[in-house]
């Protein structure tokens, strides 16, 4: 179930930090620069009013963004923005398009693997093996 506005202040701020998800949850890549700014600024302002705490993080709706949306997030004062590609965070990850993944239905052992970096390494290895297999002249049709 969704949280109600009054629920936001009851969560221990040492355990949870709230992040913005825009005002209307619309897809930002197709929006005008003015609408993107309004979605980012107003969402942040309202969430800060509800929680009484600064909002430093943004999660792009459906994980979709463009370079101009990424720049807008930075200009609007967010410290980090999360995209939805589900890959692992690496030292090369951009602060305004960090990968995110849903942990809601993830078993605890898978979450531990994800956080350790092992799952990301396994994905990379699988991807390399698949590319190698597909480029092999002996690959089955």
C-alpha positions in Angstrom: 0.0 0.0 0.0 1.1 3.6 -0.6 2.1 5.8 2.2 -0.1 8.7 3.2 1.4 12.2 3.6 1.1 12.0 7.4 3.1 8.7 7.3 6.2 10.4 6.0 7.1 12.1 9.2 6.7 8.9 11.3 9.6 7.2 9.6 13.0 7.3 11.4 15.2 9.7 9.4 18.2 7.6 10.5 16.8 4.6 8.5 15.1 6.2 5.5 15.9 9.2 3.4 13.1 10.3 1.1 13.7 11.1 -2.6 11.6 12.8 -5.2 9.9 11.0 -8.1 8.6 14.2 -9.8 5.2 15.8 -9.3 3.0 13.9 -11.7 5.2 10.9 -12.5 5.1 11.8 -16.2 7.9 10.8 -18.6 10.5 13.6 -18.5 12.3 13.0 -21.9 9.3 14.3 -23.9 8.5 17.3 -21.7 9.5 20.9 -22.4 12.5 22.2 -20.3 10.0 24.4 -18.4 7.8 21.5 -17.5 10.8 19.3 -16.5 12.0 22.1 -14.2 8.5 22.5 -12.7 8.2 18.7 -12.1 11.6 18.6 -10.4 11.4 21.8 -8.3 7.8 21.5 -7.2 8.0 17.8 -6.3 11.1 18.5 -4.2 9.5 21.5 -2.5 6.3 19.6 -1.6 8.2 16.6 -0.3 10.5 18.7 1.9 7.3 20.4 3.3 5.8 17.1 4.1 8.9 15.5 5.7 10.6 18.5 7.2 13.9 17.3 5.7 16.0 18.2 2.7 15.3 16.0 -0.4 18.6 15.2 -2.1 17.7 12.3 -4.4 15.6 12.0 -7.5 14.4 8.8 -9.2 13.4 9.4 -12.8 9.8 8.1 -13.5 10.1 4.7 -15.2 13.9 5.3 -15.1 13.8 7.4 -18.3 15.9 10.4 -18.8 17.9 12.3 -21.4 21.1 14.3 -21.1 19.0 17.5 -20.8 16.9 16.0 -18.0 20.0 14.8 -16.2 21.4 18.3 -16.4 18.1 19.8 -15.1 18.2 17.5 -12.1 21.6 18.8 -11.2 20.6 22.5 -11.8 17.5 22.0 -9.6 19.8 21.0 -6.7 19.5 17.2 -6.5 22.7 15.5 -5.4 22.0 12.2 -7.1 19.5 10.9 -9.6 18.6 7.3 -10.2 17.8 5.7 -13.6 16.1 2.3 -14.1 18.4 0.1 -16.0 19.0 -2.3 -13.2 22.7 -2.6 -13.6 25.2 -2.3 -10.8 26.8 0.9 -9.6 30.5 1.2 -10.6 33.1 3.9 -10.1 32.3 5.0 -13.7 28.6 5.5 -12.9 27.3 9.1 -13.4 25.8 10.6 -10.2 22.8 11.8 -12.2 22.0 8.4 -13.8 22.9 5.9 -11.2 21.4 2.5 -11.8 18.6 1.4 -9.5 16.8 -1.8 -9.0 13.7 -2.9 -7.1 14.4 -4.6 -3.9 10.7 -5.0 -2.9 10.4 -8.6 -4.2 14.0 -9.5 -4.1 15.0 -12.4 -1.8 17.5 -11.5 0.9 20.3 -13.6 -0.6 19.9 -11.9 -4.0 20.0 -8.5 -2.4 23.2 -9.5 -0.6 24.7 -10.6 -4.0 23.6 -7.4 -5.6 25.1 -5.2 -2.9 28.3 -7.1 -2.9 28.8 -6.5 -6.6 28.8 -10.2 -7.5 25.5 -10.1 -9.3 26.8 -7.2 -11.5 29.9 -9.1 -12.2 27.9 -12.2 -13.2 25.7 -10.1 -15.5 28.8 -8.6 -17.2 30.3 -12.1 -17.7 27.1 -13.5 -19.1 26.8 -10.5 -21.5 30.4 -11.0 -22.7 29.9 -14.8 -23.2 26.7 -14.2 -25.1 28.4 -11.6 -27.4 31.3 -14.0 -28.0 28.9 -16.9 -28.7 26.9 -14.8 -31.1 30.0 -13.6 -33.0 31.4 -17.2 -33.3 31.3 -18.7 -36.8 30.3 -21.9 -35.0 27.2 -20.4 -33.3 24.0 -22.4 -34.1 21.4 -20.7 -36.3 
